[in-house]
Amino acid sequence: MVDTEVHLWKFHKELSAGIVSLVLLAVLARAKQPMYGYQIAKQLDETGEGVLSGKQSALYPVLRSLSAAGLLISQVEPSVSGPPRRYYRITTLGRRVLDEWTYAWTTTRDFVNTVLEES
């Protein structure tokens, strides 16, 4: 018998790569003020029903990558309760990219749902 857990793990890994970038941009687009990594992770845990649970450390490289691409800007500020925190804010380019990615996600999701419903 084939171990389906291995296939499920691989599927989740491949699927989550782009989704993490999309949801990070979406969270920061809705934020009224800049957010630091732990705040973002906590919000995703509360909203995502555990989809990204245990993957907080994976958010930081994606945040850095989005910043390097000009989709986010960040600023380090001192913290009274520990080390300095890096706060992130979405840029105008980031908002435009979010719109494009949202459209791509929606059309892809609808296509996949249609195919799955026909199965």
Buried (B, 14 or more C-beta within 10 A) or exposed (E): EEEEEEEEEEEEEEEBEBBBBBBBBBBBBEBEEBBBBEBBBEBBBEEEEEEBEEBBEEBBEBBBBBBEEEBBBBEEEEEEEEEEBBBBBBBEEBEEBBEEBBEEBEEEEEEEEEEEEEE
